[in-house]
Amino acid sequence: MNLFNVYPLFNINPVKAQGSFLWDDKGEKYLDFYGGHAVISIGHNHPYYQNKLKDQLEKISFYSNSVQNELQTELAEKLGKLSGYEDYNLFLCNSGAEANENALKLASFHNGKSKVLYFSGSFHGRTSAAVSVTDNPKIVAPVNFSERFIKSEWNDVEQLEETFEKFGSEISSVIIEGIQGVGGIMIPTPEFLSKIKELCEKYDAVLILDEVQSGYGRSGYFFAHQESGVEADIITTAKGMGNGFPVGGVLIHPKFQASNGLLGTTFGGNHLACVASIAVLDVMKDENLIENAQKMGEYIEKEIKDLPHIKSIRRKGLMIGIELDRDCSEVRKSLLFDHHIFTGNSNDKTVLRILPALNIKKEETDLFLNALKVVLGNI
């Protein structure tokens, strides 16, 4: 049997990782400045994280959600405290797409409405409803398409108001990323978020903040939307939540009523997933990683803002998009193969996406900065 060939692959096979570095099967060392799409939040194989998982493996790794699991309670309490959403409830699942599916479903259960408003440039996942609110026709199969899903332009208040005037009585929820990642590090204006919140309240729609990539301290806030002062009804999270262990979560306002069987999952909230997630929160708190994300993000922006071929820098914390005056693919390849540094791209072909671990150090950052200066200087 062969693998189903859906991923374009670099010819690199990482076999070991530590901190912000990877080593391939030939012993070559690479700086990880992308974290596997913002998944690696506290660095590869952080010793505290490793030890927590090893200890749990010696106890119990899985049982179903038909029994008590005190680790879920510990995770919910710590997540609420660090995020500032202590009065919310937590539903645990396995991925960002699954979190978004459950958020959309919960919103529809809550108000009995069926339409969903999403935005240009969005990416919310590849599963049924999640891909229907993703702005990429290439990955939306005919079975996923429905007129229930309405697209509005990013940061366009006027069109937003017009859409609500036309469909407001039918709109169940509005789903928006705290910062668009795949879309090219597109940041919503505070005015835009405030208007969405206002219209959701006016028309009894649910505001869903997708913080799958922009959450967990990456923006310099626990969740990116918190900078605007807007309170979401439902927040979805994943990626950096488990530092590589598959886990997702839905933070749910107390106005939503739970009932047996309303939502469900086999693997979500299992013992290992909870321990991984608890370890991430402990490290983030003890090592002040949200503050470090803001500090190192500012340092990167300061050092690159005057480099040639950079048109703009889109940044919050360590969620950084470097817009070039050309397709970024050759720059990205040069960083990877000439300088052994992993970076990312986006749907905007000119944007180089930078998502290092939140505990990145200055000396590691300087490796990236020096390489970028060389690559851009040689164009």
Order of alpha helices (4+ residues) and beta strands (2+ residues): beta-beta-beta-alpha-alpha-alpha-beta-alpha-beta-alpha-beta-alpha-beta-alpha-beta-beta-beta-alpha-alpha-beta-beta-alpha-beta-beta-alpha
